[in-house]
């Protein structure tokens, strides 16, 4: 890497579609703690142990970012709303206890045939129910408020990292478990943030309920004396002992039966994401598939992918069947057990009917609390799978962030060009993520107003060089330098057409109302899309409606509207015929006479619209610039690349 130090305020390049090359704002990080270093696999571990260590690390990685919601940089309402939820849970348990006591009183009054008490308790019941219902309703609102705001905060933070510095593009260039990031950011993130709130509130509610009503069972049930082998055996707090044993049996059974639930759920989520991705590709490439008649092959591919989904759902169904067997059986048996246990004491007169019913109600509540795992184990498994998928994407972004600041990996520096130079490449080498060079030691200076054509055979690294200039390809050595405050605009071979109105498509990446209707119409007219002037406000699937040539014309309309200082054309006229290409290039030169152009193209006809041509030649160890010639004689003392290299050799 070049030893020249780059001012950090000019290190960040403009966005891909067009923006000003200006000092970036400090990037906000949502994590409450520094991102941990990735754990390298221990060769002494078995494959199973290594996989388990990876899964544990993924959960840790998810929580490092997720808990930032409650940090100083998090949501200002996070703690007040969370504390409010805890208070509501406590109040609701209090109302449960009140209703439990009401059960004892009403049945005692009925047993004693005390009409006045029955009428009084009957009038007291509606306020208890209304209070409990109101608390539960408010509790649901507050719980979902936390889920909504937490998901929003974490999603925005992850999207910001994903979009920063072209990482959404760079993920396609590196290996790792980050396929289908859109599914991870949407569906997996939803489950990963909803379930923990449900789990925490459920655990706290279960703990408070169990603590409260175990005390009730201990107080009401007392001790039970049973004759065993000619002697009497006393069991203190027999109802509590029975509740604990019952819960241990049911929870232990579900934990054993559903021990593979997490793994099955994780694989199910992965194959579902792959199936969605396959469907998306068919939709996005519908025209090519239809023209080639590839429906049968696509159907076979979809069938193969969906077969994996069906197989995983079959395994998941078996897991649900087993857990339902235990949970439904527990639901039927739990209300009967305390009645049978209390029957001897009721029959000998030591326990009233009201106490029996209170014990039955308390026993059921305790079982519900203890059985929380039984009811939520499938959701816990699903959460594990989704949180790990989100964390896998976070890990890949972590790697890119580390690469951006690491000197050992080799990164292309960015800075400010000297003198009046618009763009300079200083000892620029572009390499793959594994260090292999694609373009080697490129040295170019481009002055304002120059129109430079980059030529070379296919595979010589022309498009890679363009990506490096745009800042999308970070790996390599040397530097890319722009004139201060220069506005860069990129025209790729396949222009991106966003959804919505034609106005938005032409104005992109600026806002739709950045230009008036007349300005947009004039730009469309100049690039040969005058027939669309009456449809500027129309919303339509323009990405599928416009032809390849029309999309490229639309991209040139964007160029005319933005009027940048420098534009990079990457095969931007490949879909146009020769006559249309000539007209478009003439329009750009006439409308933007001072713009600096850097073009990548194969057509020899493009030379007529450029003042200079540099040629890349593919070689072992990376492509190199082999010629730099003026297509139009130019005044001045610009030193060609060949002469610069010659002088450098003489110095050595």
N, C-alpha and C positions, 0 to 999 in steps of 0.2 A: 504493500500500500504506500501511496505517496506520503512523504514526510511533511508535505505542506499542511499546516494546520488550517482547519476550516472554522470560520466563525460560526458558533452554534446557532446564532440568530438567522443564518441564511442556509442552514443545512437542509431544511425541508423543501421539497419541490412542490410545484403546483399540482392540482388534481388532474386526473387523466383527461377529462373532456375539455377543460379550459379554465384557467384561473390565473391569478397574479402570483408571480414568484416573489413572495414577500416573507418577512420574518414571521414564523409561526407563533401561535399562542402556546403557552405552557399547557401540555396535555394533562388533564385531570385523571388521576387514577382512583378507582373506586375501592381498591383493596384496603382493608384495615391494616394488613400486615404485608411485609414483602413476600413476593412469590417465591416459593421454595425451589431449590434446585431439583431437577428431575432425578429420580432414583435410578441408577444404572442396575440392570439385572445382575444378581450375584450368581456366578457360574456354579457355585456350590449348591445352589437351590435346585430342587426338582422342578419340572415344568409346572406342577400344581402349586408348589410354594411360590414360584415366581409370579404366577397369575394372581394368586391371592394377595401378594405384596403390591402388585400393580393396582388391584381393585381398592385396596385400603388407601393407597396413595391418592387415587382418583377422588375418593370421598373427602379426604383431607383437603385436596386442592379445591373442591367445590366449596367447602365451608370457609376457606380463607377469603374468597371473594364474597360469598353469600352473607356472611355475618357482618360485612362492612355496612350493611343497611342500618345496623344499630350503632355505628361508630360516629365520630364527630363529622365525618364527611358524608354520612348517610342521610336518611330522611329525617327531617325535624320532627315529624309526628310518630316516628317509630316507637320510641319509648313510651310516650303518653298513651298511645293506643294499645300497646302491649300490656301496660299496667292496668289499663281499663278492662281489658279482656280477662286478666287474672281476677280482678275484683268481681266481675260479673259471674265468673265460674264459682267463686266462693259464695256469693249471694244465692246462686241457683242451688248449690248444695244445701244451703240453709233452708230454702223453700222445700227441698226434697225431705229434709228432716221434719219440717212442719207437717207435711202431708203424711209422713210415716206415723207421727204422733196422732194425727187426726184419725188414721186407720184404727189405731188401738182404741181411742175414745169412742168412735162411732159403733164399733162392734161390741164394746163393753156396754154401751147404752142400749143397744138392741138386745143383748143377752139379758140385761136387767129390766127390759121393757120400760125404760125411762123415756117417756115421750118428749118431755121438755128438753132433755139433753139431745135427743135425736134431732128435734126441730132446730135447736141452736147450732148444733154441729153442721146440719144441712145448710143453714144460712152462712156459716163460716167457710164452707167449701168453695163457693165461686170466687171469693177474693184470693184464696190460696192458688186456685187454678189460674186465674187471670194474671196474678203476679208472676207465677212460674212461667206461663206462656210468654208474657212480656219480656221477662229476663232472657229466656231462650232465644226469642226473636232478635232482641238487641245483641245478644251474644253472637248469633249467626252473622248479623250485619258487621259487627266489629271484627270478627274473625276473617270474613271475606274482604274487609277493607285492608287488613294487614296483608292478606294474600295478594290482593290487587296491586297495592303500592309496592310491596316487596318485589313482585314479578316485574313491575314497570321499572323500578330502580335498577334491578340487576340486568334486565334485558337491554335497557339503554346503555348501561356500562359495557356490556359484552358487545353490542353492536358498534359502539364507539371504537372499541379496540379492534374489532373485525374490519371496519372500514378504514382505520387509520393507516397511512403510509402504504396503501395498496395491499394490505395483508390479505384481504378477501381474494385477491388475485394470486398472491404468492403461495397461498395454501394449495393451489393447484400444482405447484412446482415442487413441493416437498412431500416426503412420505409421512405417514402417521394416521392415527385413527381420528379423522375429522371429516369423513365423507358426509354429504348431505347436511351442511351446516344450517340450512334453513329449517330443517326439521328439528334440529337440536335447539335452535334459538326460539322456536315457536312451541311445538307440542311438548318436547322434553323439558323445556324451561318451565312451562305451565305446571306440569306435574311435580317438578323438582322444587317449586316454591309453594305450591298449594299443600302438598302432603305434610311437610314438616310442621306447618301451623296447626293442621288437624291433629297431628301426632302429639305435639306438645300440649295443646289444649285438652286433648283426650287423656293423656297421661296425668296431667294435673287434676283434672276432674275425677279420674278414676282413683287417684291417690286420696283426695279429700273425701270422696264418697266411701271408699273402703275404710279409711280411718274413722270416719263418723259412725258408720253403721256396724263396724266390728264392735265398737263400744256399745252400741244398742244391743247387738246379739249377746255380748258378754253380760250385760246388765239384765236383760230379760230372761235369757236361757238359764243362767246360773250353772250349777253343777248337775250332772246326771249320774245317778247311782244305779248300777246294773249288777245282777247276780251272775257271777262267773265262777264255775267249778265249786259251788258250795260257799263262796265268799262274795262279799260285796265290793265292787270296784267303782270308785267315784271319778268321773271325768269333769274337771273344772272347765267352764266355758265351752261346753260340748258343741254348741252351735258354731262357735268360732273355729274349733278344731275341724268340724265337718266341712265348713266353708273352705278352709285352707286346703284340706285333702281333696275336696271336689275340684277346686280350681287347679291344683297341682296336676291332677289326672287329666283334666281337659286341656290345659295349656301345654303340658308335656306331650300329649297325644298330637296336638296340632303342630307343635314344633318338629316332631319326628316325621309326621306324615308329609309336611310341606317343606322339608329340608332342601329340596331342589327348586323351590318356587322362585328364588331370586335369579338363578341361572336361566331357567326357562323363560322368565319374564324379560330378562335382558336380551336374550337371543330373539325373542318375539319382537321386541321394539326395533332391533336392528334390521330384521328381514322386512318389517313393515315399512321402515324408512327406505330400504332398497326398492321395494315395490312402488312406493310413491315416486321415487326418483326415476324409475323406468317409465312410468306413466307420463311424467313431466317431459321426459326426452321425446316421447312419441308426439306429444302435443307441440313441443317447440320445433320439431323437425317434420311436421305433418306434410308440408309441401314436397320435400325431397322423398319421403316415404311413398307418397301417393304417386309421384311422377315415376318412380322406379318400380312401383307395384310391389312394395315390400311388406304388404299387410300380413301375409301368411307368416313370414319370418318374424315379424314383430309379435304376432299372436303367439307363436311358439315360445318366443323369449318371455312374454308376459305370463304364459302358462307355467313355464319353468320357475319364474320368480314367485308367482302366486302359489305354486305347489309348496314352496318353502314356508310361505305364510300359513297355509292350511295345516302343514305338519306341526308347526310351532303352536298354533291354536289348538290342535288336537292334544298335544302334551299339556298345554295350559288348562284345557278342559278337564283332563284327568286330575290335575292338581286341585282345581276348584271342586271337583266331585268329592275328593277325599276330605278337604277342609269343610265342605258343607255337611258331610256325614257327621263330623264331630260337632260342629257348631249348632246344627239343627237339633241333634240329639240332646245337646246340653240345654238348649232353649226349652225343650219339652220337659226335661227331667228336673231342672232347677227349681221351679215353683212347688213341686210335689215333695221334694226331699225335706224341707224344713217342717212342713205339716206333719209328715210321718214321724220326724224326730221329736216334735213337740206333743204328739198325740198322747204318750204315756203320762206326761205331766198335766195335760188338760183333763185326762180321764180321772186322775187321782185328785183333781181339784186344786193342784198347786199352781196352775197357770190358767188365766182367764182366756175367753175366746178372743178378746181384743189383743191380748199379748201374743197369742198364736198368730193372728193375722199381721200384727206388727213385725213379729219375727220372720214370717214368710216374706213380707215386703222387704225387710232389711236384708234377708238372705239373698233375695233376687238381685237387689242393688249391689251387694258385695260381689256376687257372681258376675254381674255385668262389668263391674270394675276389674275384677281379677281376669275376666275373659276378654279384656281389651285386645290382647295379643291374638286370640282366636278370631276376633272379628276384623282385625286390621292387618294381619300378616300378609294377605295378598297385596294390599296397598303398599305396605312397607317394602315388599319385594319389587313392586313396580317403581317405587320411588328410588330404590337403590340403582336400578337399571338406568332410569332417566338422569339421575344426578351424575352418574359415571359418564354418560354420553355427553352431557354438558361440560363436564370437567375435561374430557378428552379434547374437546374443541379449545377450552381454555389452555390446556397444556401445549397444544400446537401454536397458539398465539404467544404463549410464554417463550417458546423456542424462537419465534421470529423476533420478539422484543429483545431477547438476549443477543441474538445475532446482530441487531441494530446497534448495540453498544459494545459488542465484543471485537477486539482487535485481532484475535486469533483466527476468526473465520474469514476475514478479509471482506471489507465493504467499500463500495464506491463512495467517495466523499463528494460533497456538494458545496459549492461556494459561489463567490461573486467574481465575474470575469473582470480582467484588468482592462484599462484604457477604454476604448470605444467598442470592444469586441462584444458581439451579441451572444455567441455561444462558443465555448472552448472546451475541448476534450484533451486532458493532460495525462499522457501515459495511461490511457484508459484500457483496462483489460476486463472483460466480462466473462465470468465463470459460472459453472453450475454449482448447486448446493454442495456437491462433493469435491469441489475445487478444480475440476477439469475446465480448461479455458475454452470459451466459444469464440471470443474476439480478443486479440492480443495486442497490447501496446499501441493503441490508437492515439494519434496526435493530430488534432484538427482545430483550426480557428475559423470561425464564420463571422463576417462583419455584417453590420446592419444593412438590410436591403439585398443581401446576396440570396440567390436561389440555387441551392446545392442539391444535386441528384446523387444518391447513394446507389451504386449498381453492384452487381455480382451474381454469380450463379445461385440457384436454389440451395439452401442449406449453408450458405456462407456466413450467416449470422447477422444479416441486415435487420430483420425484425427484432432480433435480440438486442441489437445496438439501440434501436428505437426505444425499446422498453427500458433499457438502462438510462437513456436520456430522460425518459418520462418519470424515472424514479420507481418503476414497477419491478425492476430487476435489481436487487440490492447487492448481489454478490460479485466481487471482483476487486480491482485495485485501481488506483489513479483517481481522477476527479472529473466531474461534470460541472461547468461553471457558466452561469448566465449573467447577463448585464443586470445591474440592480433594478428591481421593480419591473422587470420585463414580464409581459403577459404571454404565457405559452398556451397554445391550443393544439390538441391532438385530433387527427382524423384517421381512425383505424379503418381497416379494410371492410369490416362489418360494423356499420354504425349501430349504436344502441338506440332503439325507439321505445320510449316509455309508454305506459298505458295512459289513457285519457284523451284529451283533445289534440287536434293537429297543432294548435297554438303551443301547447306544452311540449310537443315533440320537437318543434322548430326552436323553441326557446331553450330547451335543455342544454346544459345543466343549470341555467339560470331559471328564475321563477317565470311562470307562464305570462305574467303581466309585465315583464321587464321591457317589452316593446309593444307599441301600438299595432293595431290591425293593419294600417297602411304600411308600416315598416316591414312587418312580416310578409305581407303580400308582395311588396316590392322585392324582397330578398328571394321569395319563391319564383317570381317572374324572371329574375336575373339568372337563376340556375336551371330554368326550363321546366318549372313546376307551376306555371301560371294557371293551369287548369284546376289547381287545388285552392286557388285564392278564395273561392266561395265556400270552402269547407273548413276554414281556419277554426271556427268555433265548434265544429262537429267532433263528437267523441266516437271513436271507432277503433277496432283492433288494427291500428295502422302498421304494426309490425308484420302482420300477415297480409294486409291490404296492399301495401307498397311493394313494388318489385325491388330486386337488388340494386338496379341502376337508380331507381327513384330514391331509395334510402341513401345512396351515396350523394345524390344531388341535394337531398335535404340536409345532409351533413355540411355541404358547402354553403347552404343558406345560413346555417348556424355560424359558420366561419365569417361570412360577410357581416352578420349582425354583431358579432363580438369584436371584430376588427382588432386582433391581437398584434403583438410585436413580432412574434415568431410562431410559425405553424409547422407541425411535423405531419407529413402525409405518408401513411404506411399503406401502400397499394390502394390509395383512396379512390382511384379511378378505374380499378380493375374490372368493374361490372359495366363500364360504359364503352360504347364503340369509339373508334378513333376520332370521328367527327365530333361526337359529344364531348370526348375528353379534351379536344383542342379548344372547343368553345368554353368549357368550364375553366380551363387554365387561363385562357385569355381574359375571362371575366374577373378571376381572382387578381390577376396582374393589373388590370385596369382599375378595379375598384379599390384595391389595396396596394398601391404602387410602392409603398415603403416597407411592406411586410417582408420579413426574412423567412425563407422557405427551405425546409429540409425534407426532401422527398425520397421515398424508397419505392422503386418500381423496376419492372422488367422491360417495358416497352421502350424501344429506341426513339419513338416519336416524342417522348417526354423531354429529350435533350433540347428541343427547340424552345422550351419554356424555362430553361435553367441557364445560369451563367457559369456554372462550375460542376464538375463531375468527379466524384471520388469512387474508387473501385475496391471492393473487398474480394479477396481470394481465399478460398478454403484451403487450409494447410494443416499438417499434423501439429498439434499443440495449440490450435486456435487460428481463426481467420486473421489476415493482416491486410492493411491498406497497401496496395501495390501501385496505385497511381492517383494523382491529384492534378487535374488539368482544368484550365479555363476554357469553357465552351464559347464565351464571349470575351474578346480581349479587354483587359481591365487596366486602367491606369493605377498607379500606386506601386508600392513596394511589398505587396503581400508575398510572403515566402511560401513556396509550395512545400508540401509534405516531403517530397523527395529531396529537396535541397536542405530541409531541416534535418532529415536523417543523415544526409551527407556530412553536414557540419558536426553533428553529434559523433559520427564515426571518426572524423578527423581529430576531435578532441581526445578520443580514446587511443 
